[in-house]
Amino acid sequence: MFARLFFVFTGVSLLEIFVLVKVGGFLGALPTVLLVIISALIGSALVRSQGLQLIKQLQQRMAAGELPGQQLIEGIMLIITGVLLVTPGFVTDACGLLLLVPSIRANLAKIAMSKLSFMSLHTAGGFSQQHFTQSNPHDDSIIEGEFEHKEDKRID
C-alpha cells in the first residue's frame, strides 16, 4: 500500500512539474503563477458554496429520519476537492474541477457507498438504522412519559 501511494504522489508531482513548465514556457512565468493563484481562489469559493448546499441536504435527510450516507461521502469528496484545488498545479485543478460537478460527485459517492460496509458502525455501538427511523405513533410497545432525577439525601 505504501509503495502505491509513493508512486501515485511521485507521479502526480512529476506530472504537475511537467505541465507547469510547459504552460510556463507557453504563457510565461508571471501569467502561469497568476493562473494557478486565480484557479485556487475560484476553486475555494466554489467548494465553499457547494459545501454549504451539501450541509443543507444533510440536515434535510437527518430531519426526515434518513441516513445521510451519500451526503457524508460527498462531503469527504468536497474536502478532497478543496485540497486538490488549493494544491498548485493544473492537473490537480482539473481533477478538483471534475469533482465539483455535482453529478460526477454523486455518481462517485454511490460507487463508494456500494464498496463500503457500514456494518462495523452498528456492531461497534455506533449509529444504527434504528436511531434514524421515526417511531410509529400507533405502536403499543412505546410508552411515553416524563421523569425527574432527584438526588438521594441520606441522613447519617
ChimeraX attribute file (.defattr): number of C-alpha atoms within 10 A of each C-alpha:
attribute: neighborCount
match mode: 1-to-1
recipient: residues
	/A:1	5
	/A:2	7
	/A:3	7
	/A:4	9
	/A:5	10
	/A:6	11
	/A:7	11
	/A:8	12
	/A:9	11
	/A:10	12
	/A:11	12
	/A:12	15
	/A:13	15
	/A:14	12
	/A:15	16
	/A:16	17
	/A:17	16
	/A:18	13
	/A:19	15
	/A:20	20
	/A:21	15
	/A:22	13
	/A:23	15
	/A:24	15
	/A:25	11
	/A:26	11
	/A:27	13
	/A:28	12
	/A:29	14
	/A:30	10
	/A:31	13
	/A:32	20
	/A:33	16
	/A:34	11
	/A:35	16
	/A:36	19
	/A:37	17
	/A:38	13
	/A:39	21
	/A:40	21
	/A:41	13
	/A:42	13
	/A:43	22
	/A:44	17
	/A:45	13
	/A:46	18
	/A:47	22
	/A:48	15
	/A:49	11
	/A:50	16
	/A:51	17
	/A:52	13
	/A:53	11
	/A:54	17
	/A:55	14
	/A:56	13
	/A:57	14
	/A:58	20
	/A:59	14
	/A:60	13
	/A:61	16
	/A:62	14
	/A:63	12
	/A:64	13
	/A:65	16
	/A:66	16
	/A:67	18
	/A:68	17
	/A:69	15
	/A:70	19
	/A:71	19
	/A:72	15
	/A:73	18
	/A:74	23
	/A:75	20
	/A:76	14
	/A:77	19
	/A:78	22
	/A:79	15
	/A:80	14
	/A:81	25
	/A:82	23
	/A:83	18
	/A:84	23
	/A:85	29
	/A:86	20
	/A:87	17
	/A:88	19
	/A:89	25
	/A:90	21
	/A:91	19
	/A:92	20
	/A:93	22
	/A:94	14
	/A:95	13
	/A:96	23
	/A:97	18
	/A:98	14
	/A:99	22
	/A:100	20
	/A:101	11
	/A:102	12
	/A:103	11
	/A:104	12
	/A:105	20
	/A:106	17
	/A:107	13
	/A:108	17
	/A:109	21
	/A:110	16
	/A:111	12
	/A:112	14
	/A:113	14
	/A:114	9
	/A:115	9
	/A:116	9
	/A:117	9
	/A:118	13
	/A:119	11
	/A:120	10
	/A:121	11
	/A:122	12
	/A:123	10
	/A:124	9
	/A:125	8
	/A:126	11
	/A:127	15
	/A:128	15
	/A:129	10
	/A:130	10
	/A:131	12
	/A:132	16
	/A:133	13
	/A:134	11
	/A:135	11
	/A:136	9
	/A:137	7
	/A:138	7
	/A:139	8
	/A:140	7
	/A:141	7
	/A:142	10
	/A:143	6
	/A:144	5
	/A:145	5
	/A:146	4
	/A:147	5
	/A:148	5
	/A:149	5
	/A:150	6
	/A:151	6
	/A:152	6
	/A:153	6
	/A:154	5
	/A:155	4
	/A:156	3
